[in-house]
Amino acid sequence: MFQLPNIYQQHLKNQFNLPQYLALYLLLNLLQNLKTIRLEEIARRFPYPIKLRSRVKKLQRFLSLIGFVA
């Protein structure tokens, strides 16, 4: 499992609320393990108990929130 250095953890916890921080942490873990980065593949592996299409939309909203531009 991917572990962020403490200084990054503290900074990110100050920048995001807890659900956003946890989503970012999960996203970073997934990115470490995937060979190809496609939103659908990330959503398929994202551990949210919602439908795949909803996970894709949730990830799109989150990525736009943190300023990620695809």
Backbone atoms as SQL, in Angstrom:
CREATE TABLE atoms (id INTEGER PRIMARY KEY, chain TEXT, resi INTEGER, resn TEXT, atom TEXT, x REAL, y REAL, z REAL);
INSERT INTO atoms VALUES
  (1, 'A', 1, 'MET', 'N', 0.837, -1.184, 0.000),
  (2, 'A', 1, 'MET', 'CA', 0.000, 0.000, 0.000),
  (3, 'A', 1, 'MET', 'C', 0.884, 1.250, 0.000),
  (4, 'A', 2, 'PHE', 'N', 0.486, 2.196, -0.755),
  (5, 'A', 2, 'PHE', 'CA', 1.198, 3.460, -0.917),
  (6, 'A', 2, 'PHE', 'C', 1.098, 4.285, 0.369),
  (7, 'A', 3, 'GLN', 'N', 2.199, 4.851, 0.813),
  (8, 'A', 3, 'GLN', 'CA', 2.203, 5.671, 2.019),
  (9, 'A', 3, 'GLN', 'C', 2.807, 7.035, 1.700),
  (10, 'A', 4, 'LEU', 'N', 2.027, 8.071, 1.929),
  (11, 'A', 4, 'LEU', 'CA', 2.519, 9.435, 1.736),
  (12, 'A', 4, 'LEU', 'C', 3.395, 9.836, 2.914),
  (13, 'A', 5, 'PRO', 'N', 4.442, 10.607, 2.670),
  (14, 'A', 5, 'PRO', 'CA', 5.211, 11.152, 3.789),
  (15, 'A', 5, 'PRO', 'C', 4.312, 12.023, 4.680),
  (16, 'A', 6, 'ASN', 'N', 4.618, 12.064, 5.952),
  (17, 'A', 6, 'ASN', 'CA', 3.786, 12.782, 6.926),
  (18, 'A', 6, 'ASN', 'C', 3.568, 14.247, 6.572),
  (19, 'A', 7, 'ILE', 'N', 4.593, 14.904, 6.059),
  (20, 'A', 7, 'ILE', 'CA', 4.442, 16.324, 5.730),
  (21, 'A', 7, 'ILE', 'C', 3.391, 16.520, 4.639),
  (22, 'A', 8, 'TYR', 'N', 3.350, 15.601, 3.656),
  (23, 'A', 8, 'TYR', 'CA', 2.332, 15.679, 2.598),
  (24, 'A', 8, 'TYR', 'C', 0.948, 15.358, 3.152),
  (25, 'A', 9, 'GLN', 'N', 0.892, 14.364, 4.026),
  (26, 'A', 9, 'GLN', 'CA', -0.397, 14.006, 4.626),
  (27, 'A', 9, 'GLN', 'C', -0.995, 15.195, 5.366),
  (28, 'A', 10, 'GLN', 'N', -0.200, 15.864, 6.169),
  (29, 'A', 10, 'GLN', 'CA', -0.700, 17.005, 6.935),
  (30, 'A', 10, 'GLN', 'C', -1.143, 18.138, 6.019),
  (31, 'A', 11, 'HIS', 'N', -0.354, 18.419, 5.001),
  (32, 'A', 11, 'HIS', 'CA', -0.712, 19.491, 4.069),
  (33, 'A', 11, 'HIS', 'C', -2.022, 19.169, 3.351),
  (34, 'A', 12, 'LEU', 'N', -2.148, 17.953, 2.851),
  (35, 'A', 12, 'LEU', 'CA', -3.359, 17.570, 2.124),
  (36, 'A', 12, 'LEU', 'C', -4.580, 17.531, 3.035),
  (37, 'A', 13, 'LYS', 'N', -4.399, 17.103, 4.277),
  (38, 'A', 13, 'LYS', 'CA', -5.525, 17.094, 5.219),
  (39, 'A', 13, 'LYS', 'C', -6.012, 18.510, 5.501),
  (40, 'A', 14, 'ASN', 'N', -5.109, 19.483, 5.450),
  (41, 'A', 14, 'ASN', 'CA', -5.504, 20.878, 5.649),
  (42, 'A', 14, 'ASN', 'C', -6.186, 21.462, 4.413),
  (43, 'A', 15, 'GLN', 'N', -5.894, 20.912, 3.241),
  (44, 'A', 15, 'GLN', 'CA', -6.450, 21.434, 1.994),
  (45, 'A', 15, 'GLN', 'C', -7.809, 20.841, 1.641),
  (46, 'A', 16, 'PHE', 'N', -8.072, 19.607, 2.080),
  (47, 'A', 16, 'PHE', 'CA', -9.292, 18.891, 1.711),
  (48, 'A', 16, 'PHE', 'C', -10.055, 18.465, 2.952),
  (49, 'A', 17, 'ASN', 'N', -11.372, 18.269, 2.781),
  (50, 'A', 17, 'ASN', 'CA', -12.120, 17.668, 3.880),
  (51, 'A', 17, 'ASN', 'C', -11.822, 16.168, 3.884),
  (52, 'A', 18, 'LEU', 'N', -12.266, 15.454, 4.906),
  (53, 'A', 18, 'LEU', 'CA', -11.890, 14.050, 5.066),
  (54, 'A', 18, 'LEU', 'C', -12.299, 13.174, 3.880),
  (55, 'A', 19, 'PRO', 'N', -13.543, 13.244, 3.386),
  (56, 'A', 19, 'PRO', 'CA', -13.888, 12.406, 2.221),
  (57, 'A', 19, 'PRO', 'C', -13.034, 12.720, 0.986),
  (58, 'A', 20, 'GLN', 'N', -12.719, 13.986, 0.761),
  (59, 'A', 20, 'GLN', 'CA', -11.877, 14.358, -0.381),
  (60, 'A', 20, 'GLN', 'C', -10.454, 13.834, -0.195),
  (61, 'A', 21, 'TYR', 'N', -9.936, 13.948, 1.014),
  (62, 'A', 21, 'TYR', 'CA', -8.592, 13.456, 1.300),
  (63, 'A', 21, 'TYR', 'C', -8.520, 11.948, 1.080),
  (64, 'A', 22, 'LEU', 'N', -9.519, 11.220, 1.573),
  (65, 'A', 22, 'LEU', 'CA', -9.528, 9.768, 1.407),
  (66, 'A', 22, 'LEU', 'C', -9.656, 9.377, -0.065),
  (67, 'A', 23, 'ALA', 'N', -10.463, 10.112, -0.817),
  (68, 'A', 23, 'ALA', 'CA', -10.596, 9.838, -2.250),
  (69, 'A', 23, 'ALA', 'C', -9.262, 10.065, -2.955),
  (70, 'A', 24, 'LEU', 'N', -8.569, 11.133, -2.610),
  (71, 'A', 24, 'LEU', 'CA', -7.258, 11.407, -3.206),
  (72, 'A', 24, 'LEU', 'C', -6.261, 10.312, -2.841),
  (73, 'A', 25, 'TYR', 'N', -6.281, 9.883, -1.599),
  (74, 'A', 25, 'TYR', 'CA', -5.387, 8.822, -1.139),
  (75, 'A', 25, 'TYR', 'C', -5.648, 7.526, -1.912),
  (76, 'A', 26, 'LEU', 'N', -6.926, 7.165, -2.072),
  (77, 'A', 26, 'LEU', 'CA', -7.276, 5.967, -2.838),
  (78, 'A', 26, 'LEU', 'C', -6.860, 6.113, -4.297),
  (79, 'A', 27, 'LEU', 'N', -7.074, 7.285, -4.853),
  (80, 'A', 27, 'LEU', 'CA', -6.702, 7.539, -6.240),
  (81, 'A', 27, 'LEU', 'C', -5.193, 7.386, -6.438),
  (82, 'A', 28, 'LEU', 'N', -4.405, 7.921, -5.528),
  (83, 'A', 28, 'LEU', 'CA', -2.950, 7.787, -5.624),
  (84, 'A', 28, 'LEU', 'C', -2.517, 6.330, -5.525),
  (85, 'A', 29, 'ASN', 'N', -3.184, 5.563, -4.657),
  (86, 'A', 29, 'ASN', 'CA', -2.881, 4.137, -4.556),
  (87, 'A', 29, 'ASN', 'C', -3.180, 3.414, -5.858),
  (88, 'A', 30, 'LEU', 'N', -4.316, 3.715, -6.451),
  (89, 'A', 30, 'LEU', 'CA', -4.674, 3.076, -7.714),
  (90, 'A', 30, 'LEU', 'C', -3.697, 3.442, -8.823),
  (91, 'A', 31, 'LEU', 'N', -3.312, 4.704, -8.884),
  (92, 'A', 31, 'LEU', 'CA', -2.388, 5.147, -9.929),
  (93, 'A', 31, 'LEU', 'C', -1.030, 4.463, -9.813),
  (94, 'A', 32, 'GLN', 'N', -0.641, 4.105, -8.599),
  (95, 'A', 32, 'GLN', 'CA', 0.626, 3.406, -8.397),
  (96, 'A', 32, 'GLN', 'C', 0.586, 1.990, -8.969),
  (97, 'A', 33, 'ASN', 'N', -0.616, 1.396, -9.032),
  (98, 'A', 33, 'ASN', 'CA', -0.738, -0.010, -9.415),
  (99, 'A', 33, 'ASN', 'C', -1.246, -0.248, -10.829),
  (100, 'A', 34, 'LEU', 'N', -1.744, 0.770, -11.486),
  (101, 'A', 34, 'LEU', 'CA', -2.291, 0.587, -12.829),
  (102, 'A', 34, 'LEU', 'C', -1.222, 0.828, -13.887),
  (103, 'A', 35, 'LYS', 'N', -1.251, 0.010, -14.923),
  (104, 'A', 35, 'LYS', 'CA', -0.304, 0.192, -16.024),
  (105, 'A', 35, 'LYS', 'C', -0.797, 1.255, -16.993),
  (106, 'A', 36, 'THR', 'N', -2.091, 1.271, -17.237),
  (107, 'A', 36, 'THR', 'CA', -2.677, 2.302, -18.088),
  (108, 'A', 36, 'THR', 'C', -3.658, 3.103, -17.252),
  (109, 'A', 37, 'ILE', 'N', -3.707, 4.377, -17.504),
  (110, 'A', 37, 'ILE', 'CA', -4.562, 5.254, -16.709),
  (111, 'A', 37, 'ILE', 'C', -5.723, 5.710, -17.576),
  (112, 'A', 38, 'ARG', 'N', -6.859, 5.077, -17.349),
  (113, 'A', 38, 'ARG', 'CA', -8.108, 5.470, -18.001),
  (114, 'A', 38, 'ARG', 'C', -9.130, 5.668, -16.902),
  (115, 'A', 39, 'LEU', 'N', -9.953, 6.664, -17.048),
  (116, 'A', 39, 'LEU', 'CA', -10.929, 6.985, -16.015),
  (117, 'A', 39, 'LEU', 'C', -11.838, 5.798, -15.719),
  (118, 'A', 40, 'GLU', 'N', -12.256, 5.079, -16.750),
  (119, 'A', 40, 'GLU', 'CA', -13.136, 3.932, -16.550),
  (120, 'A', 40, 'GLU', 'C', -12.443, 2.825, -15.759),
  (121, 'A', 41, 'GLU', 'N', -11.165, 2.611, -16.029),
  (122, 'A', 41, 'GLU', 'CA', -10.416, 1.583, -15.307),
  (123, 'A', 41, 'GLU', 'C', -10.222, 1.980, -13.848),
  (124, 'A', 42, 'ILE', 'N', -9.924, 3.232, -13.601),
  (125, 'A', 42, 'ILE', 'CA', -9.790, 3.713, -12.222),
  (126, 'A', 42, 'ILE', 'C', -11.123, 3.562, -11.501),
  (127, 'A', 43, 'ALA', 'N', -12.214, 3.961, -12.152),
  (128, 'A', 43, 'ALA', 'CA', -13.542, 3.865, -11.538),
  (129, 'A', 43, 'ALA', 'C', -13.906, 2.416, -11.249),
  (130, 'A', 44, 'ARG', 'N', -13.533, 1.512, -12.133),
  (131, 'A', 44, 'ARG', 'CA', -13.836, 0.096, -11.938),
  (132, 'A', 44, 'ARG', 'C', -13.169, -0.431, -10.671),
  (133, 'A', 45, 'ARG', 'N', -11.988, 0.064, -10.369),
  (134, 'A', 45, 'ARG', 'CA', -11.248, -0.416, -9.198),
  (135, 'A', 45, 'ARG', 'C', -11.463, 0.437, -7.946),
  (136, 'A', 46, 'PHE', 'N', -12.137, 1.551, -8.098),
  (137, 'A', 46, 'PHE', 'CA', -12.356, 2.451, -6.963),
  (138, 'A', 46, 'PHE', 'C', -13.349, 1.806, -6.000),
  (139, 'A', 47, 'PRO', 'N', -13.032, 1.714, -4.714),
  (140, 'A', 47, 'PRO', 'CA', -13.872, 0.961, -3.770),
  (141, 'A', 47, 'PRO', 'C', -15.074, 1.744, -3.236),
  (142, 'A', 48, 'TYR', 'N', -15.889, 2.271, -4.119),
  (143, 'A', 48, 'TYR', 'CA', -17.124, 2.939, -3.711),
  (144, 'A', 48, 'TYR', 'C', -18.286, 2.008, -4.022),
  (145, 'A', 49, 'PRO', 'N', -19.245, 1.871, -3.112),
  (146, 'A', 49, 'PRO', 'CA', -20.368, 0.944, -3.326),
  (147, 'A', 49, 'PRO', 'C', -21.477, 1.547, -4.188),
  (148, 'A', 50, 'ILE', 'N', -21.110, 2.099, -5.333),
  (149, 'A', 50, 'ILE', 'CA', -22.091, 2.682, -6.248),
  (150, 'A', 50, 'ILE', 'C', -21.825, 2.136, -7.645),
  (151, 'A', 51, 'LYS', 'N', -22.761, 2.368, -8.555),
  (152, 'A', 51, 'LYS', 'CA', -22.627, 1.860, -9.919),
  (153, 'A', 51, 'LYS', 'C', -21.409, 2.466, -10.607),
  (154, 'A', 52, 'LEU', 'N', -20.908, 1.728, -11.588),
  (155, 'A', 52, 'LEU', 'CA', -19.702, 2.150, -12.306),
  (156, 'A', 52, 'LEU', 'C', -19.859, 3.538, -12.914),
  (157, 'A', 53, 'ARG', 'N', -20.966, 3.794, -13.584),
  (158, 'A', 53, 'ARG', 'CA', -21.168, 5.109, -14.223),
  (159, 'A', 53, 'ARG', 'C', -21.159, 6.227, -13.176),
  (160, 'A', 54, 'SER', 'N', -21.732, 5.958, -12.011),
  (161, 'A', 54, 'SER', 'CA', -21.731, 6.951, -10.934),
  (162, 'A', 54, 'SER', 'C', -20.324, 7.184, -10.406),
  (163, 'A', 55, 'ARG', 'N', -19.525, 6.117, -10.342),
  (164, 'A', 55, 'ARG', 'CA', -18.135, 6.270, -9.899),
  (165, 'A', 55, 'ARG', 'C', -17.338, 7.111, -10.885),
  (166, 'A', 56, 'VAL', 'N', -17.583, 6.906, -12.183),
  (167, 'A', 56, 'VAL', 'CA', -16.893, 7.706, -13.204),
  (168, 'A', 56, 'VAL', 'C', -17.238, 9.180, -13.024),
  (169, 'A', 57, 'LYS', 'N', -18.521, 9.480, -12.853),
  (170, 'A', 57, 'LYS', 'CA', -18.942, 10.877, -12.666),
  (171, 'A', 57, 'LYS', 'C', -18.355, 11.465, -11.392),
  (172, 'A', 58, 'LYS', 'N', -18.344, 10.671, -10.318),
  (173, 'A', 58, 'LYS', 'CA', -17.790, 11.143, -9.048),
  (174, 'A', 58, 'LYS', 'C', -16.300, 11.452, -9.197),
  (175, 'A', 59, 'LEU', 'N', -15.573, 10.582, -9.884),
  (176, 'A', 59, 'LEU', 'CA', -14.151, 10.825, -10.112),
  (177, 'A', 59, 'LEU', 'C', -13.923, 12.045, -10.995),
  (178, 'A', 60, 'GLN', 'N', -14.758, 12.232, -12.014),
  (179, 'A', 60, 'GLN', 'CA', -14.638, 13.415, -12.869),
  (180, 'A', 60, 'GLN', 'C', -14.829, 14.687, -12.055),
  (181, 'A', 61, 'ARG', 'N', -15.840, 14.700, -11.191),
  (182, 'A', 61, 'ARG', 'CA', -16.078, 15.883, -10.350),
  (183, 'A', 61, 'ARG', 'C', -14.906, 16.120, -9.408),
  (184, 'A', 62, 'PHE', 'N', -14.393, 15.044, -8.810),
  (185, 'A', 62, 'PHE', 'CA', -13.282, 15.180, -7.880),
  (186, 'A', 62, 'PHE', 'C', -12.036, 15.691, -8.596),
  (187, 'A', 63, 'LEU', 'N', -11.733, 15.147, -9.765),
  (188, 'A', 63, 'LEU', 'CA', -10.549, 15.584, -10.503),
  (189, 'A', 63, 'LEU', 'C', -10.668, 17.034, -10.943),
  (190, 'A', 64, 'SER', 'N', -11.868, 17.472, -11.294),
  (191, 'A', 64, 'SER', 'CA', -12.033, 18.886, -11.655),
  (192, 'A', 64, 'SER', 'C', -11.912, 19.772, -10.418),
  (193, 'A', 65, 'LEU', 'N', -12.319, 19.258, -9.264),
  (194, 'A', 65, 'LEU', 'CA', -12.212, 20.005, -8.010),
  (195, 'A', 65, 'LEU', 'C', -10.752, 20.276, -7.652),
  (196, 'A', 66, 'ILE', 'N', -9.899, 19.273, -7.834),
  (197, 'A', 66, 'ILE', 'CA', -8.495, 19.448, -7.459),
  (198, 'A', 66, 'ILE', 'C', -7.668, 20.062, -8.582),
  (199, 'A', 67, 'GLY', 'N', -8.324, 20.393, -9.700),
  (200, 'A', 67, 'GLY', 'CA', -7.633, 21.108, -10.768),
  (201, 'A', 67, 'GLY', 'C', -6.937, 20.226, -11.772),
  (202, 'A', 68, 'PHE', 'N', -7.265, 18.949, -11.804),
  (203, 'A', 68, 'PHE', 'CA', -6.684, 18.040, -12.783),
  (204, 'A', 68, 'PHE', 'C', -7.397, 18.224, -14.105),
  (205, 'A', 69, 'VAL', 'N', -6.629, 18.448, -15.162),
  (206, 'A', 69, 'VAL', 'CA', -7.209, 18.635, -16.491),
  (207, 'A', 69, 'VAL', 'C', -6.730, 17.496, -17.372),
  (208, 'A', 70, 'ALA', 'N', -7.676, 16.769, -17.953),
  (209, 'A', 70, 'ALA', 'CA', -7.320, 15.633, -18.820),
  (210, 'A', 70, 'ALA', 'C', -7.192, 16.091, -20.253);
